[in-house]
Amino acid sequence: MIITRDGKAVAQLVPLPRPRLSSAALIEQWRNVPVVDLNALRADLTEVMDADL
């Protein structure tokens, strides 16, 4: 994002890099992910998507 003053660029905002997660932290996060009911997911997608595409 460019910050301007009187139409001239004076600054730029950039996101800070995220800290890297350890493999242990990633595994811990994945343990908390809910189980996906694939049949319910397919039914929901079929309901909202046009199968003719």
Secondary structure, DSSP 4 states (H G I P E B T S, - for coil): -EEEETTEEEEE--PPPPPPPPHHHHHHHHHTSPPP-HHHHHHHHHHHS-TT-
